[in-house]
Amino acid sequence: MNQRLVHLALVVRDYDEAIEFYTKVLKFDLIEDTVLSPSKRWVIVKPKGSAAGLLLAKAKNETQATRIGNQAGGRVFLFLHTDNIERDYQNLLDHNVKIVREKITEPYGTVAVFEDLYGNLWDLIQPTAENSLFNNS
């Protein structure tokens, strides 16, 4: 069997503000931005070098809007690997991104927790060279 995760839907308040954050602050690539209807777009952003991307999905009703920024019930929701945590951590600071947990070294690598523009929690991780679990991603 051959399967792979391609996209993960992330509920957002506004397409353009989300695109701005993910492309300008996190430096993701905008892969697609296709208008499907007057109120719906197919928007995909990806970290550089990643096979999987985020499908930015604008909340279309009150129930969906309640999930913006809390899609994982307050837990870390997304895990972003980097080849240079010092560079990317400084980039977060330079853009006034809220750091929830400062950088620390764990057995699997160096990690910091930050909030995206809506409050979703992310791990920024530079895995250790010997940590094959992370290096196989």
N, C-alpha and C positions, 0 to 999 in steps of 0.2 A: 504494500500500500504506500502511496506517495501523497501526502497532504501537507499543506502549509497554511499558516495564518496570513491573510493578505491585508485586511483592514480591520480596524477596531473603531466602532462608532463612539464619538465623544459629543455629548449634548452641549450645545453652546447657545448663548443668548443672541449673538449676532455674527453672521458670516465674516464681515469685513474686519471687525475688531479681533476675531479669533485668528484670521489669516495674518493680520498685522502682528499679533503676539507670537504666533508660532514661526513665522518667517523672519521677522525682524529681531525678536528677542532670543528665541531658541535657535534661530538660524536653520530651520527646516526648509526643505524645498517645497514649493507649491507645485504639485504634480498635475492637478486638474481643478478647474473651476468652471463647471458647466451649468447653465441655467436650465432647469427642468420645468419650471412654471414661474409665475410671478412671485411666489413665496418660497420656492424650493430650489436649492442648488446642490450639485454633486461636487463637494470640495474635499480634496485629498491632499494632505501634507505628510511629508516623510522626513525623518532625520537623514542626513547625508550618509550614504552607505547602507541604509536599512532596506530590507525587502518588504517589511510591513509598514503600513501607514495608518494615519488617523483619518477617518471620515468625519469631517466636522458637520454635525447634524443639528440644524437650528430647531430649538424646541417649538413645537407647533400647537401646544395646548398647556394648560396650567399644570397638569400632572407631569408632563415632561419638564416644564420649567422648574419644578421643585427638585429635579435631579441635577440641575446645573451646579457644578462645583462639588457635588457630593455623590458621585456615581458609585463610590465604594464604601459608603457609610462611615467616612472619616478615616479609613485605612489608606495606606499608600496604594495608589491605583495603577500607576504606570512606572515602568523601570527603564531608564535611559542609560545605556552604556556609552562610555566615552573613552577615547584613547588619551585624553589629557584633562584630568579633572581640574587641575589648577586653572587652565585657560577657561574652561566652561563655567567653573564656579565664579571666577572673576567676572565673566560676562553676565552672570545672573546678578551679581552685586552691582555692576555698572548700570544695569537696567532696573535697579530697585525692585527686583523680584524678592518676594518674602521667603527668607530662609527659615524653615521650621526646625531643622536640626543641622548644626554646623558639621563640617567634614570630620569624619572619624575613620580610623582604620579598623577594619574587621578582617577576619580570616580570609574572606572571599575578595576583599579589595577595599578601596577608599570610597566612602559613600556620604552623601549629603541629601537632606530632604528639603524640597522646595514646593511652593504652591504656584500653580499656573494662574492666569488672570482671573479664573473663576473660583479658585480655592481647592481644585483637585490636587492631591498630594502626589508628588513624583520622587522617586529615588534617582539621583544622579550617581552613577557608579563607574569607577575605573577598576575593572576586575584585575586580580593578581594574574601574573603570567602563567602560574601553575594551576589556576583554577579552570579546569577543562569544562566544567558545567557552563560557565559564563562564556568561555571562548568558543564554544560550539554554537553559539547563537548567531 
